[in-house]
Amino acid sequence: MPTRLTVVGSINLDLVARTERLPRPGETVTGAMFAEIPGGKGANQAVAAARLGATVALIGCVGDDDFATLALAELRAAGVGLDGLKTVTMTTGVALVTVDANGENAIVVAPGANGELRPEDVNLPDCDGVLCQLEIPLETVEHVATTAPGDFFLNAAPARGPVPAADVTIVNQFELEALTHRDGVIAVTLGAEGAILMEDGQEVARATPPPIEAVDGTAAGDAFTACLVVSLLENRTREEALRRACIAGALAASRFGAQTSLPTAEEVDALL
């Protein structure tokens, strides 16, 4: 029986410009290629988990605009359940993404409807685990942390003030500095160096990613997070879960776009 995961998080439409290099402050760079790609950490991680074999439901909020139709397209294609979707009379969340020839990116997010996802909007179904990020109101994340019917996973990104404790918290090196607690298991991504798992401040597992040619790192962290969560819920060892997560993140970074870059379980296991 597939793992049942509920994701509570953001839904965006990414407006992406691919350019030779990122502009300096005050500079205009021309000659870019433009694309509209579904994104948002919550939606990205929901699609990634579904492609990795989990049965996934997403609780989020979009606007009553054309952006919502585009933002939900990959979620529907991946079979993510959207019964918990809220629609409001404002703009769907938008991310302005610039990606250079080396895969480095600069992102500005206008949260829009994501800021309207309130605790009373979240009715969690019976499931094995619940995954949140920090692109929705913090009080909603706190509500999920206290009502999750299974394990609670938190991708504490983007970094912000005090966040609730989780069974597993996933952060990068900069987000780790913003954590006000070290409760539970903490996964720390280290970019090209891979990732580590810590428990009670001690390293308990470490993994490195396969070598890849970086194209776009936009959803690499989301692929890592989803793969780690699904692997742990599948009762894989911590070492194997971390290795699979590093592979998923590397595969995503080797492809263009957010949800368009997310790998399947078969692609991950072929490199395991």
C-alpha positions in Angstrom: 0.0 0.0 0.0 1.5 3.4 -1.0 2.5 5.8 1.7 -0.2 8.4 2.4 1.2 11.9 2.7 -0.6 15.2 3.2 1.2 18.4 2.2 0.1 21.7 3.6 1.8 24.6 1.8 2.2 27.1 -1.0 1.1 27.1 -4.6 2.7 29.5 -7.0 3.2 30.1 -10.7 6.9 30.6 -11.5 7.6 33.3 -14.1 11.1 32.2 -15.2 13.7 34.0 -17.2 16.8 32.1 -18.4 19.7 34.3 -19.0 23.5 34.1 -19.5 24.1 35.7 -16.2 22.3 37.3 -13.3 22.0 41.1 -13.4 23.9 43.2 -11.0 21.9 45.8 -8.9 20.6 48.4 -11.2 21.6 46.5 -14.3 19.3 45.3 -17.2 20.3 42.0 -18.9 18.5 41.2 -22.1 18.2 38.2 -24.4 16.5 36.0 -21.9 14.1 33.0 -22.6 10.8 33.1 -20.7 8.6 30.3 -19.4 5.6 30.0 -17.0 6.1 26.9 -14.8 4.0 25.7 -11.8 5.9 26.1 -8.5 5.6 26.9 -4.8 7.3 24.8 -2.2 4.1 23.1 -1.1 3.1 22.2 -4.7 6.6 21.3 -5.7 6.9 18.8 -2.8 3.4 17.4 -3.4 4.2 16.7 -7.0 7.6 15.3 -6.2 6.1 12.9 -3.5 3.5 11.7 -6.0 6.1 11.0 -8.6 8.0 9.0 -6.0 5.1 6.7 -5.4 3.2 8.2 -2.5 -0.5 8.9 -2.4 -0.6 12.7 -1.9 -3.2 15.3 -0.9 -2.4 19.0 -1.0 -4.0 21.6 1.2 -3.3 25.1 -0.1 -4.8 28.4 -1.4 -5.0 30.0 -4.9 -6.6 33.0 -6.4 -9.6 33.1 -8.7 -7.4 34.0 -11.7 -5.8 32.4 -14.8 -2.6 31.9 -12.9 -4.4 29.3 -10.7 -5.2 27.1 -13.7 -1.5 27.1 -14.8 -0.3 26.7 -11.2 -2.4 23.6 -10.6 -1.7 21.8 -13.9 1.2 19.6 -12.8 -0.6 18.8 -9.5 -3.5 17.4 -11.4 -1.3 15.6 -13.9 0.5 13.9 -11.0 -2.7 12.8 -9.4 -2.4 14.9 -6.3 -5.6 15.2 -4.3 -7.0 18.7 -4.2 -10.1 18.4 -2.1 -8.5 20.7 0.5 -7.9 23.5 -2.0 -9.2 27.0 -1.0 -9.9 29.7 -3.6 -10.0 33.4 -2.7 -10.6 36.6 -4.6 -7.0 37.7 -5.0 -3.9 36.9 -7.0 -2.4 33.4 -7.0 1.1 33.4 -5.6 3.8 34.3 -8.1 7.6 33.7 -8.0 9.8 35.8 -10.3 12.8 33.5 -11.1 16.0 34.4 -12.9 18.3 31.5 -13.8 21.8 31.9 -15.3 23.8 29.6 -17.5 25.4 27.9 -14.5 22.1 27.0 -12.9 22.3 29.7 -10.2 19.1 31.5 -9.5 17.6 34.6 -7.9 14.0 34.4 -6.8 11.5 37.0 -5.5 8.1 35.7 -4.3 4.8 37.5 -4.1 2.8 35.2 -1.8 -0.7 36.4 -2.9 -3.3 33.9 -2.0 -0.9 31.7 0.0 -1.2 34.2 2.8 -4.9 33.5 3.1 -4.5 29.8 4.2 -5.7 29.9 7.8 -5.7 27.2 10.5 -9.5 26.8 10.1 -9.0 26.0 6.4 -6.9 22.9 7.3 -8.8 19.6 7.8 -6.2 16.9 7.8 -7.2 13.5 6.5 -6.0 10.3 8.0 -2.5 9.8 6.7 1.0 8.5 7.5 2.7 11.9 7.6 2.1 15.6 7.1 4.7 17.9 5.4 4.7 21.7 5.8 7.0 24.6 4.7 7.1 28.3 5.7 5.5 29.9 2.6 2.1 30.0 4.4 1.1 31.8 7.6 3.1 30.5 10.6 0.0 30.1 12.7 -1.3 27.6 10.1 2.0 25.7 10.3 1.7 25.6 14.1 -1.9 24.3 13.8 -0.7 21.5 11.5 2.1 20.6 13.9 -0.3 20.0 16.8 -3.0 18.2 14.8 -1.0 16.0 12.4 -2.4 12.5 12.6 1.0 10.9 11.6 4.6 12.1 11.7 5.1 15.8 11.2 7.8 16.9 8.8 8.8 20.6 8.4 10.9 22.1 5.7 11.8 25.2 7.6 12.2 27.4 4.5 12.3 30.2 3.8 14.0 31.0 7.1 11.9 32.9 9.6 11.3 33.3 13.4 10.6 30.6 15.9 9.0 27.5 14.3 7.3 24.5 15.8 9.3 21.3 16.5 8.8 18.4 14.1 9.6 14.7 14.0 12.0 15.6 11.1 13.1 19.2 10.2 14.7 19.8 6.8 16.9 22.9 6.3 19.9 24.2 4.4 23.0 25.6 6.2 21.6 29.1 6.4 18.1 28.0 7.6 19.8 25.8 10.3 21.2 29.0 11.8 17.7 30.4 12.1 16.3 27.4 14.0 15.6 28.2 17.6 15.5 24.5 18.6 17.3 21.3 17.8 14.4 18.9 18.6 13.9 15.7 16.7 15.9 14.7 13.6 17.3 17.5 11.5 18.4 17.0 7.9 20.8 19.6 6.6 21.5 20.1 2.9 25.0 21.1 2.0 24.7 21.8 -1.8 27.2 19.9 -3.9 28.6 18.3 -0.7 25.4 16.4 -0.1 23.5 16.3 3.2 23.7 15.1 6.8 21.2 13.9 9.4 21.5 15.0 13.0 19.8 13.8 16.1 20.4 15.4 19.5 23.1 17.5 17.8 25.1 14.5 16.7 25.5 13.4 13.1 23.8 10.0 12.4 24.0 9.8 8.6 25.7 11.5 5.7 25.3 11.2 1.9 26.7 12.8 -1.2 24.9 13.4 -4.5 25.9 11.9 -7.9 27.9 14.2 -10.2 25.6 16.2 -12.4 25.7 19.2 -14.7 23.8 21.9 -13.0 21.0 23.5 -15.1 18.5 25.0 -12.6 18.6 24.5 -8.8 15.1 26.0 -8.3 13.4 22.8 -7.0 16.4 20.8 -6.0 15.6 21.3 -2.3 12.0 20.4 -2.8 12.9 17.2 -4.6 15.3 16.4 -1.7 12.7 17.1 0.9 10.0 15.1 -0.7 12.2 12.1 -1.3 13.6 12.1 2.2 10.0 12.2 3.7 8.6 9.5 1.4 11.7 7.3 1.9 11.4 7.6 5.7 7.6 6.9 5.6 8.4 3.8 3.6 10.5 2.6 6.5 13.8 2.8 4.7 16.9 3.2 6.7 18.1 6.7 7.4 21.2 6.1 5.3 19.2 4.9 2.3 16.6 7.7 2.7 19.3 10.3 2.8 21.1 8.8 -0.3 17.9 8.7 -2.2 17.1 12.3 -1.3 20.5 13.5 -2.5 20.0 11.7 -5.8 16.5 13.3 -6.2 17.9 16.8 -5.5 20.7 16.3 -8.0 18.4 15.0 -10.7 16.1 18.1 -10.2 19.1 20.4 -10.4 20.2 18.9 -13.7 16.9 19.9 -15.4 15.1 23.2 -16.1 12.1 24.4 -14.1 10.5 23.6 -10.8 7.8 20.8 -11.1 9.0 20.0 -14.6 12.4 18.9 -13.2 11.1 16.5 -10.4 12.2 12.8 -10.8 10.3 9.6 -10.5 11.1 6.8 -8.0 12.5 4.7 -10.9 14.9 7.5 -11.9 16.1 7.9 -8.3 16.6 4.1 -7.7 18.5 3.7 -11.0 21.2 5.9 -9.5 21.1 4.4 -6.0 
